[in-house]
Amino acid sequence: MQDQAIGVWRLRWRRLRGHRGGMVSLLVLGLLVLFVLAAFPLQAITGIDPDATDLFARFDPPSATHLLGMDEAGRDVLLRLMIGGQISLLVGLLATLLGGVIGVTVGVIAGYFGGRLDGALMRFTDGMIALPLLPLLIVLGAVDLTKLGFSSEFAHSGAAGFWRIVVIISLVDWTSIARLVRAATLQIRERDYVRAARAAGASAFYMMRTHILPNIATPIIVSFTLTVGRVILAESVLSFLGFGVVPPTPSWGNMLNNAQELVTTAPALAVYPGLLIFITVIAVNFLGDGLQHAFDPRSDRKD
Amino acid sequence: MRRFILRRLGQTLLVLLVMSFVIYGLIGLMPGDPLDVMIASNPGASPEVVARLRVIYGLDQPLMLRYAHWLLAALQGDLGFSRTHSQPVLVVLAPALWTTCKLMLISFVVSVILALGLGIVSALRPGGWLDSLISLAAFAGISVPVFWLALMMILVFAVELHWLPASGRETVGDGSLLDVVRHLIMPVATLALANTGGFTRFVRASMIETLRMDHIRTARAKGNGEGRVVLIHALRNAMIPVLTVMALSFGTLFSGALLTETMFAQPGMGKMIYDAILSNDFNLALVGLLFATLITLLSNLAADLAYAWLDPRIKL
């Protein structure tokens, strides 16, 4: 490389561009986003209602108006795949953000204050990691919102189903971020400039915001990326089992609700949504790998 | 050593206690309550009768008190009655527990063996074509939705090729060893494949790290063959961090077992818990979840012991 000084983010972008898996996955994710957003123009042009059922059109083969045919209730498969993708991706992002906030908060507090508080928080985190989470998620997904004081109208709305799954996944999937952030915070905490700031009387909140968080941003970004993949998987599983996004709102997971019967009658319907989940998650994971590579100063050496 | 085990068993009990309270509370929040079920079979019951039943069954009492009652009974060995199976919960759970442990153990062993092989091969020539191929496969393993993998297996091997049975534990009226094994192949393969990806990546990373260490150079310099260096000198050291990851994966393994059992209709704990939640069988769901937690915690403990055995520097 030249002697010219370049910014750290330029350098990282350059390294990411050199990572084939990372670049391919960026491209794939871009295409996926275009695909799910194509629902808007498609709906506007064809005027198809994604939720309208037509029992005379069940399992209709692909045609000019319905490019991927009809599902078991006579709904347009392509449009539902697109809209379901919007829901699945949105759940993935939102639950990651919410869980990330929990994880970063727990991790920074544990790492910064140390001592008893750290011990208690980390024991709790380790306990969570060890639990069989899927059954727990199912129980959380089965909770009757009216018993928590929500109105029956809200509890059975599509929005409630959507937000419920965002919240319960984030309640469960914050542990890996918390551990990572704690470890990174421990490293930063004893640096001289941090001690200097502390000696100058900076408050704990100021220290975390100004000195700790910006310096551990890169592992957090990588961890967020990998979490998105896990969350999308969790959403699909829960929706598939009937405890996540509830029909008529489609999601890639709940489009497979009847897949066990479909496998024999209309295998394509069982293949598409799962394949999209698979492609999305594998792309997200490769992107995480690429980011890790790009953020690691040692990654220029051959290994 | 003994103190360590005792302390960990104590912690395990504590976690179980906390979990039992949390799950007890959550199950109370699930739709319907035990009385609804009774009323459903006797629609003529007047509100007064319902109210009296509520008092008799203690459902009018605060949550803490009901939980205390449940706990007291549970400690005396009374884990309640399964509504859907019309049998004591333990009688229903015992065979399911065995089915699940079998499925989990076989899959675990299969995925560890696969991951060791693939991870070591990868680590020998990092960046080579074989490594790239294995990395791609490992990423695929991490990224595939387990239930969909199961579906695709059913689609290919049961529906299209008719090689393997799609569900159940054995063919009615057959039940020979071969028949049971044939029913196990797809569930085990699904669960094992789902875990192999992550394991492989950890084995690879750890092996690469270890192979760079000085003692490996020394071992080579002494004239040891490459096979001996990799398999004896490097592998044991590389296994230490890998083991931690594998130990913490038992929770995930159980979650995978739940899906696998549901997809292939295996009568295990996972499917039982899922069905119990679906059909408001509160006692069964509660105890099933606690057992799942217990299995996970105990396997973590076992892994910690193996850890100390592998690494003499660690004193328990």
HADDOCK unambig.tbl for C-alpha pairs under 7 A between the chains (distance, minus, plus):
assign (segid A and resid 130 and name CA) (segid B and resid 248 and name CA) 5.73 0.50 0.50
assign (segid A and resid 130 and name CA) (segid B and resid 251 and name CA) 5.50 0.50 0.50
assign (segid A and resid 130 and name CA) (segid B and resid 296 and name CA) 6.72 0.50 0.50
assign (segid A and resid 130 and name CA) (segid B and resid 297 and name CA) 6.84 0.50 0.50
assign (segid A and resid 131 and name CA) (segid B and resid 251 and name CA) 5.18 0.50 0.50
assign (segid A and resid 131 and name CA) (segid B and resid 293 and name CA) 6.00 0.50 0.50
assign (segid A and resid 131 and name CA) (segid B and resid 296 and name CA) 6.70 0.50 0.50
assign (segid A and resid 132 and name CA) (segid B and resid 251 and name CA) 3.95 0.50 0.50
assign (segid A and resid 132 and name CA) (segid B and resid 252 and name CA) 6.03 0.50 0.50
assign (segid A and resid 132 and name CA) (segid B and resid 254 and name CA) 5.95 0.50 0.50
assign (segid A and resid 132 and name CA) (segid B and resid 255 and name CA) 5.81 0.50 0.50
assign (segid A and resid 132 and name CA) (segid B and resid 292 and name CA) 6.88 0.50 0.50
assign (segid A and resid 132 and name CA) (segid B and resid 293 and name CA) 6.32 0.50 0.50
assign (segid A and resid 133 and name CA) (segid B and resid 251 and name CA) 6.71 0.50 0.50
assign (segid A and resid 133 and name CA) (segid B and resid 255 and name CA) 6.52 0.50 0.50
assign (segid A and resid 134 and name CA) (segid B and resid 255 and name CA) 5.03 0.50 0.50
assign (segid A and resid 135 and name CA) (segid B and resid 255 and name CA) 6.81 0.50 0.50
assign (segid A and resid 139 and name CA) (segid B and resid 26 and name CA) 6.93 0.50 0.50
assign (segid A and resid 142 and name CA) (segid B and resid 30 and name CA) 5.67 0.50 0.50
assign (segid A and resid 143 and name CA) (segid B and resid 26 and name CA) 6.75 0.50 0.50
assign (segid A and resid 143 and name CA) (segid B and resid 29 and name CA) 5.21 0.50 0.50
assign (segid A and resid 143 and name CA) (segid B and resid 30 and name CA) 4.29 0.50 0.50
assign (segid A and resid 143 and name CA) (segid B and resid 31 and name CA) 6.64 0.50 0.50
assign (segid A and resid 144 and name CA) (segid B and resid 29 and name CA) 5.72 0.50 0.50
assign (segid A and resid 144 and name CA) (segid B and resid 30 and name CA) 4.94 0.50 0.50
assign (segid A and resid 144 and name CA) (segid B and resid 31 and name CA) 4.97 0.50 0.50
assign (segid A and resid 147 and name CA) (segid B and resid 29 and name CA) 6.02 0.50 0.50
assign (segid A and resid 233 and name CA) (segid B and resid 145 and name CA) 5.98 0.50 0.50
assign (segid A and resid 260 and name CA) (segid B and resid 151 and name CA) 6.91 0.50 0.50
assign (segid A and resid 263 and name CA) (segid B and resid 155 and name CA) 5.89 0.50 0.50
assign (segid A and resid 264 and name CA) (segid B and resid 159 and name CA) 6.55 0.50 0.50
assign (segid A and resid 274 and name CA) (segid B and resid 148 and name CA) 5.84 0.50 0.50
assign (segid A and resid 278 and name CA) (segid B and resid 143 and name CA) 5.91 0.50 0.50
assign (segid A and resid 278 and name CA) (segid B and resid 144 and name CA) 5.08 0.50 0.50
assign (segid A and resid 278 and name CA) (segid B and resid 145 and name CA) 6.62 0.50 0.50
assign (segid A and resid 281 and name CA) (segid B and resid 143 and name CA) 5.27 0.50 0.50
assign (segid A and resid 282 and name CA) (segid B and resid 139 and name CA) 6.36 0.50 0.50
assign (segid A and resid 282 and name CA) (segid B and resid 140 and name CA) 6.19 0.50 0.50
assign (segid A and resid 282 and name CA) (segid B and resid 143 and name CA) 5.01 0.50 0.50
assign (segid A and resid 303 and name CA) (segid B and resid 126 and name CA) 6.31 0.50 0.50
